[in-house]
Amino acid sequence: RAAAAAVAVCFRRGPRREARSGDLALPPGGRTGEPRCRAPLPRPAAGVGAAGVRAGRPAGWRSRGYLDNITAIGPRTVGSPENEVLAVNYLLEQIRAIERESTDAHKISVDIQRPTGSFSIDFLGGFTSYYANITNVIVKLDPRNGAEYAVLSNCHFDSVPNTPGASDDAVSCAVMLEILNTLSKSSEPLQHAVIFLFNGAEENILQASHGFITQHEWAKSIRAFINLEAAGVGGKELVFQTGPENPWLVQAYVVAAKHPFASVVAQEIFQSGIIPADTDFRIYRDFGNVPGMFSEDLFCVSAFLIGDNILAVLKYLATSDKLAKSFEYRHGNVVFFDVLGLFVVAYPARVGTIMNYITAATAFLYLSKKLLQPKTRAIHNLKNFFTAFGLTLASWVCTLVTVLLVAVFVSVIGRSLSWYTHFYVSVFLYGTAAVAKLVLVHTLAKKFFYKNTNEQYLGDTFFDASLMIWSLALAMITRMGLCSAFICMLWVAFPLLLCVYVLLSFYGATVKFVMMYMLGMFVPYLYMMYLSWTVFEMFTPIMGRSGSEILPDVVLAGFIVVITMILSSYFINFIYLVKSTKTTLITLSTVFVVTLILVCSGIFFPYSSDAANPKPKRVFLQHTSRRFHDLGGNVVKSDSGIWINGFDYNGISHITPHVPEINDTIRTPCEEQAPFCGLPWILPVHFMFRKNWYLPATEIFPKSPIHFKVLSKELMPWNSVRLSFELSGESLLYLHLLIHYPCLCRSQVDSVQVVSRGWYTSC
């Protein structure tokens, strides 16, 4: 049983005030009206008034004041006084202040919901979640005469243990308060209502959003939603998901967003499941059948950009005729991507499919010119073409294997994540190695295999081979139904339209030829570099919490190799056109060797507490008392200790030199026969974190001792078993029920009387 928890973070923690008995904002299960009594609020940040505006600063800074005050409450774990009392009362106070300043064009309704329910989800291997009396603060901004339909904006104010949760997700709640304030003061009436949901139980795996969308009466009017969430520690706000389907939502973002940053690539990466995370977006989509957007904000440095975007999109949706008839516009997907943050390109996926197939067919027709020659020449051309095709693929495989071996070596010697703070290290280490390997393979092929072949002919052949690879990729990815195929289309269309003309008109490695060639490649290269930066921004923070079983250097090195292969695909032919690559190879090799030596020496410390660009080392500490029972209920093992877990591949290697008690002698293996490896995970993520340390410590004596007793075990029809048990203890408990019998794949809680905030059953 876990009694306390701590997570190492680099945010500064604000003052913390304890709630007193009797300070509950509302009676349990209550809804409506003003709080019966008020809990003491934390002291506002310097210069911040009741409404959250910093003295002497424009109203645009109001959201920063809200953020300061929410985080000053401290960690807001579900069920804690900070989350259920202090945060709720603060939100209510700000909402009432906004209501007093609103215009007559609108009316504001406030509701406190404390739902109880359960749902099954296939996240993290699948489990059923049961919750009771969790908290939602809901605000509805209506036009004065009311509205039949509404658009929802969602954030969550709870946090994981022992962190003020600034980016995840207090900044979004601060932005929503500011948007509510701005819309309520507008003299222009809205056509539809806007519902602001400040949900208080997201970190318990999406419980509060489920309680709202399945139980609250206002949920019936919602026709679209925007979910504001965080997954990182820096960067811009990114539209991460849209839909399901509903292309009109993308069009709304295209028209309204002032600072667009969106890509269907990010959406398809997230939907693939390779990112170990999920959001309230899933709940609204799956349980509410409501279309929406998932907007990922990457820390409060971009709060003002987020506010501008979300305000504009919400206002657009709340005045759109399409919202009332959203079901009529829900069919079809959209290809969408922003261009350098300036504007968004969007078009129906079916149009994209036609464009892709036409582009691929045109490329195949161009390449078929090899067959429109005398038989002897055609066979010769085809032989050289497929040799170049195979050699290009072989060079990519050799490059991938080589760079991954370097990444594994770096990980084995304990220098993983050296690029986590200093990202240029990954480029100098893995990027130079990838380019050098590609150049080396083709240089050797040119020297020994193509010894007496015309250089211009080789350049033309390898250009055609790259065009064939991209054309095949375009056709296959389009056939798979992925909207991300537009990237391949760029890499086929522009070389086909421009570079073919260059190759025919300026044949030879002249300055004019190179300049025209670069001009033809400008658009796909510029966009690919921009997209690569976007994906790096998305993935780098995740590698700091990806668990002990994934080698982050291997993941990043593989990604860099893929980017290198893409960017070099149409430049391989230059290796065969230039006289020598010796200088290039020496330069790349020197940079790689020097960087590798510096990495191996440990000069690049992975983590940083720089407030402008934080890269924290995440460590999970929990003072734990454990009791293991056999199937008969008898205690077979009992101990107490400090459970220590590093959230990345480095584990606690950077901590052990400074704490003598923590070393490999206290490392504990996974107890495969015990639930969750025998460790009290509050979420089923044990398969991601198999490196654990357990330091013996004094036993925990909770104020309310935990009591668990099996009352009866009854065999039911259909080979099911009914267990009756009683559990009592502290006011905040998590109960995990894991089905022991392998033949069962569902669990059901018939009746539970609880006072706690989060319960789980899983199978």
C-alpha positions in Angstrom: 0.0 0.0 0.0 1.5 3.3 -1.0 1.5 6.0 1.6 3.4 8.8 0.0 4.8 9.7 -3.3 7.3 12.1 -4.8 8.3 12.9 -8.4 11.3 14.9 -9.2 10.4 17.9 -11.4 12.1 21.1 -12.3 9.1 23.4 -11.6 9.3 25.7 -8.6 6.7 24.8 -6.1 4.5 27.5 -4.6 3.2 27.9 -1.1 0.8 25.3 0.1 -2.1 25.7 2.5 -3.8 22.8 4.2 -7.6 22.6 4.0 -9.4 22.4 7.3 -12.3 20.1 8.1 -15.6 21.6 7.0 -14.0 23.4 4.0 -15.7 21.4 1.3 -16.8 23.6 -1.5 -20.1 21.6 -1.9 -21.8 18.7 -0.1 -20.8 15.3 -1.6 -22.8 14.7 -4.7 -24.1 18.3 -4.6 -24.6 20.5 -7.6 -25.5 24.1 -8.1 -25.0 27.5 -6.7 -22.4 29.2 -4.6 -20.1 27.1 -2.4 -21.6 26.6 1.0 -18.4 27.7 2.6 -15.0 28.7 1.3 -11.6 27.2 1.8 -8.6 29.5 2.4 -7.1 30.4 -1.0 -3.4 30.6 -1.6 -1.8 34.0 -1.6 -1.8 35.4 -5.1 1.4 35.9 -6.9 2.9 39.4 -6.5 0.9 42.0 -8.4 -2.0 39.7 -9.1 -5.5 40.8 -8.2 -8.6 38.8 -7.6 -9.3 38.6 -11.3 -5.8 37.4 -12.0 -4.5 40.5 -13.9 -0.9 41.6 -13.1 -0.8 45.2 -12.0 0.3 47.5 -14.7 0.1 44.9 -17.5 -2.5 44.5 -20.3 -5.4 42.1 -20.0 -3.5 39.6 -22.1 -1.4 38.8 -19.0 -4.5 37.8 -17.1 -4.0 34.1 -18.0 -0.5 34.2 -16.5 -2.0 35.4 -13.2 -4.5 32.5 -13.3 -1.6 30.1 -13.9 0.4 31.5 -11.0 -2.5 31.1 -8.6 -3.5 27.6 -9.6 0.1 26.3 -9.4 0.5 28.1 -6.0 -2.1 25.7 -4.6 0.5 23.0 -5.0 0.0 19.4 -6.2 -3.6 18.6 -6.9 -3.9 14.9 -6.7 -7.4 13.5 -7.2 -9.1 13.2 -3.9 -6.8 15.6 -2.1 -8.1 18.8 -0.4 -5.9 20.8 -2.8 -7.8 19.4 -5.8 -11.3 18.9 -4.4 -11.4 22.1 -2.3 -8.8 24.7 -2.9 -8.6 24.4 -6.7 -12.4 24.2 -7.0 -12.9 27.3 -4.8 -10.3 29.3 -6.7 -12.0 28.4 -10.1 -15.4 29.3 -8.7 -14.1 32.7 -7.4 -12.6 33.6 -10.7 -15.8 32.5 -12.6 -18.0 34.6 -10.3 -15.7 37.6 -10.8 -15.9 37.1 -14.6 -19.7 36.8 -14.4 -20.0 40.1 -12.6 -18.2 41.9 -15.4 -20.0 40.1 -18.3 -22.3 42.0 -20.7 -26.0 41.7 -21.1 -25.5 39.8 -24.4 -24.7 36.6 -22.5 -25.6 34.7 -19.5 -23.3 32.5 -17.4 -24.4 29.3 -15.7 -22.1 27.4 -13.3 -22.5 23.8 -12.1 -20.4 21.5 -9.9 -20.7 17.9 -10.9 -19.6 15.0 -8.7 -20.3 11.9 -10.9 -19.9 8.2 -10.1 -19.5 5.6 -12.8 -17.3 3.1 -14.6 -16.0 2.4 -18.1 -13.6 0.0 -19.9 -10.7 1.3 -22.0 -8.0 -0.5 -24.0 -5.2 1.8 -23.0 -2.1 0.3 -21.3 -3.2 -3.2 -22.0 -6.8 -2.6 -21.1 -8.7 -2.2 -17.8 -12.0 -1.1 -16.3 -12.0 2.1 -14.3 -14.5 2.8 -11.5 -14.7 6.2 -10.0 -16.9 7.9 -7.3 -17.6 11.5 -6.4 -14.9 13.0 -8.6 -15.2 16.8 -9.4 -16.1 18.8 -12.5 -16.5 22.5 -12.6 -18.6 23.4 -15.6 -19.5 26.8 -17.0 -21.9 27.5 -19.8 -21.8 30.8 -21.7 -25.1 31.2 -23.4 -26.5 33.9 -25.6 -29.1 35.8 -23.7 -32.0 34.0 -25.3 -30.4 30.6 -24.9 -29.1 28.1 -27.4 -29.9 24.6 -28.4 -26.4 23.5 -29.3 -23.0 24.0 -27.8 -19.3 23.7 -28.4 -17.1 22.3 -25.5 -13.7 23.4 -24.3 -12.0 21.0 -22.0 -9.0 21.2 -19.6 -8.1 19.4 -16.4 -6.9 21.0 -13.2 -5.8 17.9 -11.3 -2.1 16.9 -11.4 0.1 13.9 -10.8 1.5 13.6 -7.2 3.9 16.2 -6.0 4.0 18.5 -9.0 2.1 21.8 -9.4 1.2 20.6 -12.9 1.9 24.0 -14.7 1.9 22.7 -18.2 -0.2 19.6 -17.6 -2.7 21.1 -17.5 -3.0 24.3 -15.4 -1.9 26.5 -18.3 -4.9 25.3 -20.4 -7.3 26.0 -17.5 -5.8 29.5 -17.2 -6.3 30.1 -20.9 -9.9 28.9 -20.7 -10.6 31.3 -17.9 -9.2 34.1 -20.0 -11.2 33.0 -23.0 -14.4 32.9 -20.9 -13.6 36.4 -19.6 -13.1 37.7 -23.2 -16.2 36.1 -24.7 -18.4 37.2 -21.8 -17.4 40.8 -22.2 -18.1 40.9 -25.9 -21.2 42.8 -27.0 -21.6 40.5 -30.0 -24.0 37.7 -29.0 -23.1 34.1 -29.9 -25.3 31.8 -32.0 -24.5 28.7 -29.9 -23.4 28.1 -26.3 -19.9 27.6 -25.2 -19.3 25.1 -22.4 -16.1 25.3 -20.4 -15.3 22.0 -18.6 -12.6 22.3 -15.9 -12.4 18.6 -15.1 -10.8 17.4 -11.9 -9.8 13.8 -12.7 -7.9 13.3 -15.9 -4.6 11.9 -14.5 -6.6 9.0 -13.1 -7.1 8.0 -16.7 -9.8 10.2 -18.1 -12.4 9.7 -15.4 -13.9 13.2 -15.1 -14.5 13.6 -18.8 -16.3 10.3 -18.9 -18.5 11.4 -15.9 -19.4 14.6 -17.8 -20.1 13.3 -21.3 -22.1 10.3 -20.1 -24.0 11.9 -17.2 -24.3 15.6 -17.3 -27.5 17.1 -18.9 -25.5 19.8 -20.8 -23.5 17.1 -22.6 -26.5 16.3 -24.8 -26.3 19.7 -26.5 -22.6 19.4 -27.5 -21.8 19.1 -31.2 -18.0 19.7 -31.2 -15.2 20.0 -28.6 -11.7 21.3 -28.2 -9.5 19.4 -25.8 -6.6 21.3 -24.4 -3.8 19.1 -23.1 0.0 19.1 -22.7 2.7 16.6 -23.5 6.1 18.3 -23.3 8.1 21.2 -21.8 8.5 23.6 -24.7 7.4 24.6 -28.1 4.2 25.7 -29.9 0.6 24.7 -29.6 -0.1 21.8 -32.0 -3.4 20.5 -33.3 -2.7 16.9 -32.6 -5.9 15.2 -33.6 -9.2 16.0 -35.3 -12.3 14.0 -36.0 -13.5 11.4 -36.1 -13.7 12.4 -39.7 -15.6 15.7 -39.7 -13.6 17.7 -42.2 -15.6 20.8 -41.3 -13.6 21.0 -38.0 -10.3 21.3 -39.9 -11.8 23.9 -42.1 -12.9 25.9 -39.0 -9.3 25.8 -37.7 -7.9 26.8 -41.2 -10.2 29.8 -41.3 -10.0 30.9 -37.7 -6.6 30.1 -36.2 -4.3 33.1 -36.0 -1.1 31.1 -35.4 -1.7 27.8 -37.2 0.4 24.8 -36.3 -1.2 21.5 -37.4 -0.4 18.4 -39.2 -2.2 15.2 -40.2 1.2 13.5 -39.7 1.1 14.2 -36.0 -2.5 12.9 -35.9 -1.6 9.6 -37.6 1.5 9.1 -35.4 -0.6 9.6 -32.3 -3.4 7.3 -33.5 -0.8 4.6 -34.3 -0.3 4.0 -30.6 3.5 4.4 -30.6 3.2 7.3 -28.1 2.4 5.9 -24.7 -0.2 8.5 -23.8 -3.9 9.2 -24.2 -6.2 12.1 -23.5 -9.8 13.1 -22.9 -10.2 13.3 -26.7 -10.7 9.5 -26.7 -13.5 9.7 -24.1 -15.5 12.4 -26.0 -15.0 10.5 -29.3 -15.8 7.0 -28.0 -18.4 7.6 -25.3 -19.9 10.8 -26.6 -19.7 10.2 -30.3 -18.7 13.9 -30.5 -16.2 15.2 -33.1 -13.4 17.5 -31.9 -9.8 18.7 -31.9 -7.0 17.8 -29.5 -4.8 20.8 -29.2 -1.4 20.0 -27.5 0.1 23.0 -25.7 3.7 22.7 -24.9 4.2 24.8 -21.8 3.1 28.2 -20.7 5.6 30.2 -22.8 3.1 29.8 -25.6 0.0 30.5 -23.5 -0.8 33.7 -25.4 -0.5 32.0 -28.8 -2.8 29.2 -27.5 -5.3 31.7 -26.2 -5.4 33.5 -29.5 -6.0 30.3 -31.5 -8.5 28.7 -29.2 -10.5 31.9 -28.7 -10.7 32.4 -32.5 -11.7 28.8 -33.2 -14.3 28.7 -30.4 -15.8 32.0 -31.5 -15.9 30.7 -35.1 -17.6 27.4 -34.0 -20.1 29.2 -31.7 -21.2 31.4 -34.6 -21.2 28.7 -37.3 -24.3 27.3 -38.9 -22.4 24.0 -39.4 -22.4 23.3 -35.7 -26.1 22.8 -35.5 -25.9 20.4 -38.5 -22.6 18.8 -37.7 -23.9 15.3 -38.4 -24.5 16.3 -42.0 -20.8 17.2 -42.4 -19.2 14.4 -40.6 -18.2 12.1 -43.5 -14.7 12.1 -45.0 -11.2 12.7 -43.9 -8.9 15.7 -44.6 -5.3 16.1 -45.5 -4.0 19.1 -43.6 -0.7 20.7 -42.7 0.6 24.1 -41.9 3.3 25.8 -44.0 6.0 27.3 -41.7 3.2 28.3 -39.2 2.0 30.9 -41.8 -1.1 29.2 -43.1 -2.7 25.7 -43.3 -3.3 23.7 -46.4 -6.3 21.5 -46.3 -8.2 19.4 -48.8 -10.4 16.4 -48.7 -8.7 13.0 -48.5 -10.5 11.7 -51.5 -9.0 14.6 -53.5 -5.6 13.7 -52.1 -6.0 10.1 -53.2 -6.8 11.2 -56.7 -3.8 13.6 -56.8 -1.5 10.9 -55.4 -2.4 8.3 -57.9 -2.2 10.7 -60.8 1.2 11.9 -59.6 2.5 8.3 -59.1 1.1 7.3 -62.6 2.9 10.2 -64.2 6.1 9.3 -62.6 5.8 5.7 -63.8 5.1 6.9 -67.3 8.2 9.1 -67.2 10.3 6.2 -65.9 8.9 3.9 -68.6 11.0 5.9 -71.1 13.7 3.3 -70.4 11.6 0.8 -72.2 10.9 3.0 -75.3 14.3 2.2 -76.8 15.8 -0.5 -79.0 15.7 -3.9 -77.2 19.4 -4.1 -76.5 19.6 -0.6 -75.1 16.4 -1.1 -73.1 17.7 -4.2 -71.4 21.0 -2.4 -70.6 19.1 0.6 -69.1 16.8 -1.6 -67.1 19.7 -3.6 -65.7 21.5 -0.4 -64.6 18.2 1.1 -63.3 17.4 -1.9 -61.0 21.0 -2.1 -59.9 20.9 1.6 -58.8 17.5 0.9 -57.2 18.9 -2.1 -55.2 22.1 -0.2 -54.4 20.2 2.7 -53.0 18.1 0.4 -50.7 21.2 -1.5 -49.7 23.0 1.8 -48.7 20.0 2.7 -46.6 20.1 -0.7 -44.8 23.8 -0.4 -44.2 23.4 3.1 -42.9 20.6 2.1 -40.5 22.5 -0.9 -39.1 25.7 1.1 -38.6 24.0 4.1 -36.8 21.9 1.8 -34.6 25.0 -0.1 -33.6 26.5 3.3 -32.5 23.3 4.1 -30.6 23.4 0.7 -28.8 27.0 1.2 -27.9 26.3 4.6 -26.4 23.4 3.1 -24.4 25.4 0.1 -23.1 28.2 2.4 -21.8 25.7 4.4 -19.9 25.7 7.6 -22.0 22.1 7.5 -23.1 20.2 10.7 -23.6 23.3 12.8 -23.9 21.3 14.8 -26.5 18.2 15.3 -24.3 19.2 18.9 -23.4 21.9 19.5 -26.1 19.9 18.4 -29.1 22.7 19.3 -31.6 24.7 16.4 -30.1 22.3 13.9 -31.8 22.8 15.6 -35.2 26.6 15.7 -34.8 26.7 12.1 -33.6 24.0 10.2 -35.5 23.4 12.6 -38.4 27.1 12.8 -39.5 27.4 9.0 -39.1 24.4 8.4 -41.3 25.5 10.8 -44.1 29.1 9.5 -44.0 28.0 5.9 -44.3 25.7 6.8 -47.3 28.5 8.7 -49.0 31.0 5.9 -48.3 28.8 3.1 -49.7 28.2 5.0 -53.0 31.8 6.2 -53.3 33.0 2.6 -53.1 30.3 1.6 -55.6 31.4 4.3 -58.0 35.1 3.4 -57.6 34.9 -0.4 -57.9 31.5 -1.3 -59.5 30.9 1.6 -61.9 34.6 2.1 -62.8 34.2 2.8 -66.5 30.6 4.1 -66.5 29.7 7.6 -67.7 29.2 9.9 -64.7 26.3 11.8 -66.2 24.6 8.6 -67.1 25.0 7.4 -63.5 23.6 10.6 -62.1 20.5 10.3 -64.3 20.1 6.6 -63.3 20.3 7.2 -59.6 17.9 10.1 -59.9 15.4 7.8 -61.6 15.9 5.1 -58.9 15.1 7.6 -56.2 12.0 8.8 -58.1 10.9 5.1 -58.4 11.3 4.6 -54.7 9.2 7.6 -53.8 6.6 6.7 -56.4 6.2 3.2 -55.0 6.0 4.6 -51.5 3.4 7.1 -52.6 1.2 4.4 -54.2 1.5 2.0 -51.2 0.9 4.6 -48.5 -2.1 6.0 -50.4 -3.4 2.4 -50.8 -3.2 2.1 -47.0 -5.5 5.1 -46.6 -3.0 7.3 -44.8 -3.3 11.0 -45.3 0.4 11.4 -44.6 1.0 10.2 -48.2 1.0 13.9 -49.2 4.7 14.0 -48.1 5.5 11.4 -50.7 3.5 13.3 -53.3 5.7 16.3 -52.7 8.8 14.2 -53.2 7.5 12.9 -56.5 5.7 15.9 -58.0 8.4 18.6 -57.5 11.3 16.5 -58.8 9.2 15.4 -61.6 8.0 18.8 -62.7 11.2 20.8 -62.1 14.2 18.5 -61.9 13.3 16.6 -65.1 13.5 19.9 -66.9 16.8 20.7 -65.3 18.3 17.3 -66.1 17.2 17.7 -69.8 18.2 21.3 -70.2 21.4 21.7 -68.1 23.0 18.3 -68.2 26.3 18.2 -66.4 27.6 19.2 -63.0 27.8 22.9 -63.7 27.0 25.7 -61.3 23.8 26.6 -63.3 22.8 22.9 -63.1 23.3 22.8 -59.3 21.4 26.0 -58.8 18.4 24.9 -60.8 18.5 21.5 -59.2 18.4 23.1 -55.7 15.5 25.3 -56.8 13.5 22.3 -57.9 14.1 20.6 -54.6 13.5 23.7 -52.5 9.8 23.1 -51.6 10.0 19.4 -50.5 13.3 20.0 -48.7 12.0 23.0 -46.8 8.8 21.3 -45.8 10.6 18.1 -44.8 13.0 20.0 -42.6 10.2 21.9 -41.0 8.2 18.7 -40.4 11.3 17.0 -38.9 11.7 19.8 -36.5 8.0 19.4 -35.5 8.4 15.7 -34.9 11.6 16.3 -32.9 9.7 18.8 -30.7 7.1 16.2 -30.1 9.3 13.2 -29.5 12.2 14.6 -27.5 10.3 15.3 -24.3 8.6 11.9 -24.5 12.0 10.1 -24.4 12.5 11.5 -20.9 9.6 9.4 -19.6 9.4 6.5 -22.1 10.4 3.9 -19.5 13.4 1.7 -18.8 12.7 -0.9 -21.6 13.1 1.4 -24.6 16.5 2.6 -25.7 15.9 6.3 -26.5 19.1 6.6 -28.4 18.1 3.8 -30.7 14.7 5.4 -31.3 16.2 8.8 -32.0 19.0 7.4 -34.1 16.6 5.5 -36.2 14.5 8.6 -36.7 17.6 10.6 -37.8 18.6 7.9 -40.2 15.1 8.0 -41.8 15.3 11.8 -42.1 18.8 11.4 -43.6 17.6 8.9 -46.2 14.7 11.1 -47.2 16.8 14.3 -47.5 19.6 12.5 -49.3 17.5 10.5 -51.7 17.8 13.0 -54.6 21.3 13.9 -53.8 22.9 10.5 -54.1 23.3 11.1 -57.8 25.7 14.0 -56.9 28.1 11.4 -55.5 28.5 10.0 -59.0 28.7 13.4 -60.6 31.5 15.0 -58.4 35.1 14.1 -58.9 35.9 13.3 -55.3 34.1 12.8 -52.0 37.3 12.6 -49.9 37.0 16.0 -48.2 33.4 15.4 -47.4 34.1 12.0 -45.8 37.0 13.3 -43.8 35.0 16.2 -42.5 32.0 14.1 -41.5 34.1 11.4 -39.9 36.0 13.9 -37.9 32.9 15.5 -36.5 31.5 12.1 -35.7 34.6 10.8 -33.9 35.0 14.0 -31.9 31.4 14.0 -30.9 31.5 10.3 -30.0 34.6 10.8 -27.8 32.9 13.8 -26.0 29.7 11.7 -25.5 31.7 8.8 -24.1 33.5 11.1 -21.7 30.2 12.2 -20.2 30.7 15.9 -21.0 27.0 16.3 -22.1 24.9 15.9 -19.0 21.4 14.9 -20.1 19.3 17.0 -17.9 18.7 20.7 -17.2 16.7 22.8 -14.8 16.9 25.9 -17.1 13.6 27.6 -16.6 13.5 28.7 -20.2 14.1 25.1 -21.5 13.6 22.6 -18.7 14.7 19.0 -19.3 14.0 17.3 -16.0 15.2 14.0 -14.7 12.0 12.2 -13.6 12.4 9.9 -10.6 9.5 8.2 -8.8 9.9 7.7 -5.1 7.3 6.0 -2.9 7.5 5.0 0.8 5.7 1.6 0.7 4.5 -1.1 3.0 3.7 -4.4 1.2 1.8 -7.5 2.2 1.6 -10.4 -0.1 -1.2 -13.0 0.3 -1.7 -16.4 -1.2 -5.0 -17.4 -2.8 -6.3 -18.4 0.6 -5.8 -15.0 2.1 -2.7 -15.9 4.2 0.2 -13.4 4.4 3.2 -14.9 2.7 5.5 -11.9 2.7 5.5 -8.5 4.3 8.1 -5.6 4.1 8.5 -1.8 3.9 10.8 0.3 1.9 11.4 3.2 -0.4 10.5 2.2 -3.9 12.6 4.1 -6.5 12.1 4.2 -10.2 13.7 6.3 -12.9 11.3 7.1 -15.7 13.9 6.9 -18.5 16.5 4.4 -19.7 19.2 5.8 -17.5 17.3 4.7 -14.4 19.0 6.3 -11.4 22.6 6.0 -12.7 23.1 9.7 -12.3 21.9 9.6 -8.7 23.7 6.6 -7.2 27.1 8.3 -7.0 25.6 10.9 -4.6 23.5 8.6 -2.4 25.6 5.7 -1.0 22.5 3.7 0.1 21.2 3.6 -3.4 23.1 1.1 -5.6 22.7 -2.1 -7.5 22.5 -4.2 -4.3 19.0 -2.9 -3.7 17.8 -3.4 -7.3 14.7 -5.6 -7.3 13.7 -7.9 -10.2 10.1 -8.1 -11.4 8.2 -10.7 -9.4 6.4 -12.2 -12.4 3.9 -14.1 -10.4 2.7 -11.0 -8.5 0.4 -8.3 -9.8 2.3 -5.4 -11.4 5.7 -7.1 -10.6 4.8 -6.9 -6.9 5.0 -3.1 -6.9 2.1 -0.7 -6.1 1.7 1.0 -9.5 -1.3 3.2 -9.4 -1.6 2.7 -13.2 -0.8 -0.5 -15.1 2.5 0.7 -16.6 4.8 -1.9 -15.0 5.7 -3.4 -18.4 7.4 -0.1 -19.3 9.4 0.3 -16.1 11.1 -3.0 -15.2 14.2 -1.4 -13.5 13.3 -0.8 -9.9 15.2 -0.3 -6.6 13.8 -1.0 -3.2 15.6 0.5 -0.2 14.4 -1.1 3.2 12.8 1.5 5.4 10.6 1.7 8.5 7.1 0.5 8.3 4.3 3.0 7.5 1.5 3.4 10.0 -1.4 5.2 8.4 -3.8 7.2 10.6 -6.5 4.8 9.4 -5.0 1.4 9.1 -5.9 -0.5 5.9 -8.2 -3.4 6.5 -8.9 -5.9 3.7 -11.0 -9.0 4.3 -12.5 -11.6 1.9 -16.0 -12.2 3.2 -17.2 -14.9 0.8 -16.2 -16.7 -2.4 -19.2 -18.1 -4.4 -19.1 -20.2 -7.6 -21.7 -18.8 -10.1 -23.1 -20.1 -13.3 -21.0 -20.0 -16.5 -17.8 -20.7 -14.5 -17.8 -17.3 -12.9 -16.9 -16.5 -9.3 -18.4 -13.9 -7.1 -16.1 -12.5 -4.4 -17.4 -10.4 -1.6 -14.8 -8.4 0.4 -14.5 -5.3 2.5 -11.8 -2.7 2.4 -11.3 0.3 4.6 -8.5 2.8 5.3 -7.4 6.2 4.4 -9.7 8.7 2.6 -7.7 8.3 -0.6 -7.5 4.8 -1.8 -6.8 3.0 -5.1 -8.1 -0.5 -5.5 -6.8 -2.6 -8.4 -8.6 -5.8 -9.1 -6.7 -8.2 -11.4 -8.5 -11.3 -12.6 -6.4 -14.3 -11.7 -8.1 -16.8 -13.9 -6.7 -16.7 -17.5 -9.9 -17.9 -19.0 -11.7 -14.7 -18.0 -11.2 -11.5 -19.9 -13.8 -9.3 -18.3 -14.3 -8.1 -14.8 -17.4 -6.7 -13.3 -17.9 -4.7 -10.1 -21.5 -5.4 -9.0 -21.7 -3.0 -6.1 -19.1 -0.9 -4.3 -19.7 1.7 -1.6 -16.7 4.1 -1.6 -15.5 7.4 -0.3 -12.3 7.4 -2.3 -11.8 9.2 -5.6 -10.3 6.6 -7.9 -10.8 2.9 -8.3 -9.6 0.5 -11.0 -10.5 -3.1 -12.1 -8.3 -4.7 -14.8 -7.9 -8.0 -16.4 
